Amino acid sequence: MKKYIGLFVFLGFLTLEITKVQAMIPYYPNNYINNNPVISGISGPQVLNINETGIWQVNAYDPMGSNLSYSVDWGDIALERACLDGGNCLMGTSVSSNYQQSATFNHSYSQAGVYTVTFIVTNNDGQNTKTSLSVKVRGNVINPILLLKVLSPNGGEVWFKNTTKTINWESNGRTFCNLDGPCSDSLVYDINLVNHYPICAGINCPLLFTPPVKIASGVYGNSYRWDVGKIMGQKERVRDGIYKIMICETNSGVCDFGDNYFEINSSNLSTPTITGISGPKTLKVGQTGTWQVKVKNSNEGNLSYSVDWGDTMDNVYDQINSSTIERMNKQTATFSHNYTRPGNYKIRFTVTNSNGQNVSNVYKVRIKEVNFWNTTWH
């Protein structure tokens, strides 16, 4: 009887100890366990050329044996997805029975740069794993077709020597990417002047062709301010005559001519002369002063007047067209202004004729502070 009592006591003690051990084991719900897919390998190119197709392969498996879907962000907004073992799959096939799966992607880039390719692998429970790698895309010309068009002078203009005129053109531009360097959108141009050669059908045709003369080279942008008649690297100017402008992209052979010829003439207009400036030499802050500019213009045509008041902090710049103040060959313009700060200022008056020739004179004025204490009390 004592043997049975001891056996029962031993079994009860053993049951109690087992219960204690079970109580010490933590409980994890199924959705707490980390069953994310595992990416076991990835392969693909590190360097590509523009429009060259690269092939990437991603190997992954799911610890719970679930099917996997693959997606990839190419870094250039293009997105692709592939799913395995069912569904509308773009790419990807199972490569082993040990839950190992693989997806293969193809892609090409249209622009040079460094891109980050991100692959995401997701199981049936929505758990995912991602990995990234970079690829450098290099190339030469992205936009190989250059459209170049001369805008002005484009035919019929008369430009006088010793004046400044603007040569304009337009271009769609091209982007260059060095094989191992950054991309650049900057283009440079050469500007040439081409002589007019009329059609000759007789026997007395000139045998000597005068090559174009270069006005400027290495010009950025789409315009150039030209001192009319001036040749690059020479003191003398071109002869009076009829010409076309030719714009070329530097060192490429891509050029465009003006649609028609324009004329270059020696100017028969003389520069206007400022014969006098009258106005106050001293003012107080806030006090308005009035200045008159008298000009002699020995040629027909209107004059334009402009004045820089010298107080650049206030950005004051006035301009008057002489059409309302023309007096035969003598003209006068009147300007008014007040200053908000004391100091010594230089006022620059500029007069320009219709041919673009101009002359400037400087007038000095002193601006004093207002003395509020200089007041007579009664």
C-alpha positions as CSV (number, residue, x, y, z in Angstrom):
1,M,0.0,0.0,0.0
2,K,2.9,2.3,0.8
3,K,4.3,1.6,-2.7
4,Y,1.2,2.8,-4.4
5,I,1.0,5.9,-2.2
6,G,4.6,6.8,-3.1
7,L,4.0,6.2,-6.8
8,F,1.0,8.6,-6.8
9,V,3.0,11.3,-5.0
10,F,5.9,10.9,-7.5
11,L,3.5,11.2,-10.5
12,G,1.8,14.3,-9.0
13,F,5.2,15.9,-8.4
14,L,6.2,15.1,-12.0
15,T,3.0,16.6,-13.4
16,L,3.6,19.7,-11.3
17,E,7.1,20.1,-12.7
18,I,6.0,19.6,-16.3
19,T,3.3,22.3,-15.8
20,K,6.0,24.7,-14.5
21,V,8.2,24.1,-17.5
22,Q,5.3,24.6,-19.9
23,A,4.5,27.8,-18.1
24,M,8.0,29.1,-18.7
25,I,7.8,28.7,-22.5
26,P,6.4,31.9,-24.0
27,Y,3.5,31.8,-26.4
28,Y,3.9,33.3,-29.9
29,P,0.9,33.7,-32.2
30,N,1.3,32.6,-35.8
31,N,1.4,36.2,-37.1
32,Y,4.2,37.1,-34.7
33,I,6.7,34.7,-36.1
34,N,9.1,36.2,-38.7
35,N,8.2,34.3,-41.9
36,N,9.4,37.0,-44.3
37,P,10.8,35.8,-47.6
38,V,14.5,35.5,-47.9
39,I,16.4,36.9,-50.8
40,S,19.3,34.5,-51.3
41,G,20.9,36.0,-54.3
42,I,20.8,38.8,-56.9
43,S,22.8,39.3,-60.1
44,G,22.8,42.0,-62.8
45,P,25.0,44.5,-64.6
46,Q,26.8,47.3,-62.8
47,V,27.4,49.4,-66.0
48,L,25.2,49.8,-69.1
49,N,25.2,52.0,-72.2
50,I,22.2,54.1,-73.2
51,N,19.5,51.8,-74.7
52,E,21.5,48.6,-73.8
53,T,19.3,45.9,-72.3
54,G,20.4,44.5,-69.0
55,I,19.3,41.3,-67.4
56,W,18.8,40.9,-63.6
57,Q,18.0,37.7,-61.7
58,V,16.6,37.5,-58.2
59,N,16.7,34.2,-56.2
60,A,14.5,34.0,-53.1
61,Y,12.6,31.5,-51.0
62,D,9.8,31.5,-48.4
63,P,10.5,29.7,-45.0
64,M,6.8,28.5,-44.9
65,G,6.9,27.3,-48.5
66,S,4.5,30.0,-49.8
67,N,4.5,31.3,-53.4
68,L,6.3,34.5,-54.0
69,S,5.7,37.6,-56.1
70,Y,8.4,39.9,-57.3
71,S,8.4,43.6,-58.2
72,V,11.1,46.0,-59.2
73,D,11.5,49.7,-59.3
74,W,14.0,50.6,-61.9
75,G,14.7,54.1,-60.6
76,D,13.4,55.8,-63.8
77,I,9.7,55.6,-62.9
78,A,9.3,52.3,-64.8
79,L,7.8,49.5,-62.6
80,E,7.4,45.8,-63.2
81,R,5.9,42.9,-61.4
82,A,6.4,39.1,-61.6
83,C,4.6,36.4,-59.7
84,L,5.4,32.7,-59.5
85,D,3.3,29.6,-59.5
86,G,0.0,31.1,-60.7
87,G,-1.6,34.4,-61.5
88,N,-0.9,36.8,-64.3
89,C,2.9,36.5,-64.2
90,L,5.1,38.7,-66.3
91,M,8.3,36.9,-65.5
92,G,9.7,34.3,-63.0
93,T,9.7,30.5,-62.7
94,S,10.4,28.1,-59.9
95,V,13.9,26.7,-60.1
96,S,13.8,24.0,-57.4
97,S,11.4,22.0,-55.2
98,N,13.1,23.3,-52.0
99,Y,11.0,26.5,-52.0
100,Q,13.7,28.2,-54.0
101,Q,12.3,30.5,-56.6
102,S,13.7,32.9,-59.2
103,A,12.6,35.8,-61.3
104,T,14.4,37.4,-64.3
105,F,13.9,41.0,-65.4
106,N,15.1,42.9,-68.5
107,H,15.4,46.7,-68.8
108,S,17.1,49.4,-70.7
109,Y,17.6,53.1,-69.9
110,S,17.2,56.0,-72.3
111,Q,19.2,58.5,-70.4
112,A,22.7,58.5,-68.8
113,G,23.0,58.6,-65.0
114,V,23.3,56.4,-61.9
115,Y,20.1,54.5,-61.0
116,T,19.1,52.6,-57.9
117,V,17.2,49.3,-58.8
118,T,15.1,48.0,-55.9
119,F,13.7,44.5,-55.9
120,I,10.8,43.5,-53.6
121,V,9.8,39.9,-52.8
122,T,6.4,39.3,-51.2
123,N,4.7,36.1,-50.0
124,N,1.0,35.1,-49.8
125,D,0.7,36.7,-46.4
126,G,1.8,40.1,-47.6
127,Q,5.2,39.9,-45.8
128,N,8.0,41.2,-48.0
129,T,11.7,41.7,-48.2
130,K,13.6,44.2,-50.4
131,T,17.1,44.7,-51.7
132,S,18.8,47.3,-53.9
133,L,21.7,47.7,-56.2
134,S,22.9,50.5,-58.4
135,V,23.7,50.6,-62.1
136,K,25.6,53.3,-64.0
137,V,24.3,54.2,-67.5
138,R,26.7,55.9,-69.7
139,G,26.5,57.2,-73.3
140,N,27.4,59.9,-75.7
141,V,24.7,62.1,-77.3
142,I,21.2,61.7,-75.9
143,N,19.5,63.9,-78.6
144,P,21.6,63.4,-81.7
145,I,19.6,65.7,-84.0
146,L,20.4,69.4,-83.6
147,L,17.9,71.9,-85.1
148,L,19.6,75.2,-85.6
149,K,17.9,78.3,-87.0
150,V,19.2,81.9,-87.6
151,L,16.6,84.4,-86.5
152,S,18.2,87.8,-87.1
153,P,19.6,89.3,-89.2
154,N,17.6,87.2,-91.5
155,G,17.2,89.3,-94.7
156,G,16.5,93.0,-95.5
157,E,18.1,94.6,-92.5
158,V,20.5,97.5,-92.8
159,W,23.1,97.6,-90.0
160,F,25.6,100.5,-89.7
161,K,29.1,100.0,-88.6
162,N,30.2,101.2,-85.2
163,T,26.8,100.4,-83.8
164,T,25.9,97.4,-81.6
165,K,23.3,94.9,-82.9
166,T,22.1,91.5,-81.6
167,I,22.5,88.3,-83.6
168,N,19.8,85.8,-82.6
169,W,19.3,82.1,-83.3
170,E,17.4,79.2,-81.9
171,S,18.3,75.6,-81.2
172,N,16.6,72.5,-79.7
173,G,19.9,71.9,-77.9
174,R,21.7,68.6,-77.3
175,T,22.7,66.8,-74.1
176,F,26.1,65.2,-74.0
177,C,27.2,62.6,-71.4
178,N,30.9,61.7,-71.3
179,L,31.6,58.0,-71.0
180,D,32.8,58.3,-67.4
181,G,31.7,61.8,-66.5
182,P,28.7,64.1,-65.9
183,C,26.1,65.2,-68.5
184,S,26.1,68.7,-70.0
185,D,23.4,70.7,-71.7
186,S,25.8,73.5,-72.8
187,L,26.5,74.1,-76.5
188,V,28.9,76.6,-78.0
189,Y,28.6,78.2,-81.4
190,D,30.7,80.0,-84.0
191,I,29.4,83.0,-85.8
192,N,30.5,83.7,-89.4
193,L,29.8,86.4,-92.0
194,V,29.3,85.1,-95.6
195,N,29.7,87.4,-98.7
196,H,26.9,87.7,-101.2
197,Y,27.7,86.1,-104.5
198,P,25.0,86.8,-107.2
199,I,24.2,84.1,-109.7
200,C,26.6,84.4,-112.6
201,A,25.9,82.8,-116.0
202,G,28.4,84.7,-118.2
203,I,32.0,84.3,-118.9
204,N,33.2,87.2,-116.7
205,C,32.3,85.4,-113.4
206,P,34.7,85.9,-110.5
207,L,37.0,82.9,-110.0
208,L,38.0,83.8,-106.5
209,F,35.6,82.7,-103.7
210,T,36.1,84.7,-100.5
211,P,35.6,82.3,-97.5
212,P,33.4,83.3,-94.5
213,V,35.0,85.6,-91.9
214,K,34.6,84.7,-88.3
215,I,32.8,87.2,-86.0
216,A,33.0,85.2,-82.8
217,S,33.6,81.6,-81.5
218,G,32.8,79.6,-78.4
219,V,29.6,81.6,-77.8
220,Y,27.1,80.2,-75.3
221,G,23.4,80.8,-75.4
222,N,21.3,81.9,-78.4
223,S,22.3,85.5,-79.0
224,Y,25.4,87.6,-79.5
225,R,25.9,91.4,-79.2
226,W,28.0,92.4,-82.2
227,D,29.9,95.5,-82.8
228,V,28.8,95.7,-86.5
229,G,31.6,95.1,-88.9
230,K,34.1,93.9,-86.4
231,I,36.1,90.7,-87.3
232,M,37.4,88.4,-84.6
233,G,41.1,89.0,-83.9
234,Q,41.4,91.9,-86.4
235,K,41.4,95.7,-86.0
236,E,39.8,96.5,-89.4
237,R,36.2,95.9,-90.2
238,V,34.5,94.2,-93.1
239,R,33.8,96.3,-96.2
240,D,30.4,97.7,-96.8
241,G,28.3,95.2,-98.7
242,I,25.6,92.5,-98.6
243,Y,26.1,89.5,-96.3
244,K,24.5,86.5,-94.6
245,I,25.0,85.3,-91.1
246,M,26.1,81.7,-90.6
247,I,25.8,80.0,-87.2
248,C,27.6,76.7,-86.6
249,E,27.8,74.5,-83.6
250,T,31.5,74.4,-82.7
251,N,33.4,71.5,-84.1
252,S,30.3,69.6,-85.3
253,G,29.6,70.8,-88.9
254,V,26.0,71.6,-88.0
255,C,25.3,75.1,-89.5
256,D,22.5,77.4,-90.6
257,F,22.4,80.5,-92.8
258,G,20.1,83.4,-92.7
259,D,17.2,83.1,-95.1
260,N,18.3,86.2,-97.0
261,Y,21.0,88.8,-97.2
262,F,21.3,91.9,-95.0
263,E,23.4,95.1,-95.6
264,I,26.3,96.5,-93.7
265,N,27.0,100.2,-94.3
266,S,29.3,102.8,-93.0
267,S,27.2,105.0,-90.8
268,N,26.4,108.5,-92.2
269,L,24.8,109.5,-88.9
270,S,27.0,111.3,-86.5
271,T,26.8,110.8,-82.7
272,P,24.5,113.2,-80.9
273,T,26.0,115.9,-78.8
274,I,24.9,116.9,-75.3
275,T,25.3,120.7,-75.3
276,G,24.3,121.4,-71.8
277,I,22.7,120.1,-68.5
278,S,21.0,122.4,-66.1
279,G,19.7,121.6,-62.6
280,P,20.4,121.8,-58.9
281,K,23.7,120.8,-57.5
282,T,22.4,120.6,-53.9
283,L,19.2,119.2,-52.5
284,K,17.7,118.0,-49.2
285,V,16.5,114.5,-48.6
286,G,13.0,114.2,-50.1
287,Q,13.3,117.5,-52.1
288,T,12.5,117.2,-55.8
289,G,15.0,118.4,-58.3
290,T,14.5,119.1,-62.0
291,W,17.2,118.7,-64.7
292,Q,17.1,119.7,-68.3
293,V,19.3,118.0,-70.9
294,K,20.0,119.9,-74.2
295,V,21.1,117.9,-77.2
296,K,22.2,118.7,-80.8
297,N,21.3,116.2,-83.4
298,S,22.7,117.0,-86.8
299,N,20.8,114.1,-88.5
300,E,17.1,113.3,-89.0
301,G,15.5,110.9,-86.6
302,N,14.3,110.9,-83.0
303,L,16.5,110.7,-80.0
304,S,15.9,108.6,-76.9
305,Y,17.1,109.8,-73.4
306,S,17.8,107.7,-70.4
307,V,19.1,108.6,-66.9
308,D,20.6,106.6,-64.1
309,W,20.1,108.5,-60.9
310,G,23.0,106.7,-59.1
311,D,20.8,105.6,-56.2
312,T,20.9,101.9,-57.2
313,M,19.5,100.8,-53.9
314,D,16.2,102.4,-55.1
315,N,16.6,100.9,-58.6
316,V,15.5,104.2,-60.3
317,Y,16.0,104.3,-64.0
318,D,14.0,106.6,-66.3
319,Q,13.7,106.7,-70.1
320,I,12.1,109.1,-72.5
321,N,11.5,108.9,-76.2
322,S,12.1,112.2,-78.0
323,S,9.1,111.9,-80.3
324,T,7.2,114.2,-78.0
325,I,10.0,116.7,-77.5
326,E,11.6,117.0,-80.9
327,R,12.7,120.5,-81.9
328,M,14.3,120.1,-85.4
329,N,18.0,119.4,-84.8
330,K,18.0,120.7,-81.2
331,Q,16.1,118.8,-78.5
332,T,15.6,119.0,-74.8
333,A,14.5,116.5,-72.2
334,T,13.4,117.3,-68.7
335,F,13.7,114.9,-65.7
336,S,12.6,115.1,-62.1
337,H,13.7,113.1,-59.1
338,N,14.1,113.1,-55.3
339,Y,16.5,111.2,-53.1
340,T,15.7,109.3,-49.9
341,R,19.2,109.2,-48.5
342,P,21.9,111.8,-48.0
343,G,25.1,111.5,-49.9
344,N,27.0,112.5,-53.1
345,Y,25.4,111.1,-56.3
346,K,26.5,110.9,-59.9
347,I,23.6,111.3,-62.4
348,R,24.4,109.8,-65.8
349,F,22.4,111.1,-68.7
350,T,22.6,109.0,-72.0
351,V,21.3,110.1,-75.4
352,T,20.9,107.6,-78.3
353,N,20.0,108.3,-81.9
354,S,18.0,106.1,-84.2
355,N,21.1,104.4,-85.4
356,G,22.1,103.2,-82.0
357,Q,24.9,105.7,-81.5
358,N,24.9,107.3,-78.0
359,V,26.7,109.8,-75.8
360,S,26.7,110.1,-72.0
361,N,27.4,112.9,-69.5
362,V,27.6,112.8,-65.7
363,Y,26.1,115.5,-63.4
364,K,27.0,115.5,-59.7
365,V,24.5,116.4,-57.0
366,R,24.9,116.5,-53.2
367,I,21.9,115.5,-51.0
368,K,21.9,116.9,-47.4
369,E,20.0,115.6,-44.4
370,V,17.0,117.6,-43.2
371,N,17.8,119.6,-40.1
372,F,14.7,119.4,-37.9
373,W,16.3,121.6,-35.1
374,N,16.8,124.6,-37.4
375,T,13.4,126.0,-36.6
376,T,12.5,129.6,-35.4
377,W,10.2,129.6,-32.3
378,H,7.9,132.5,-31.8
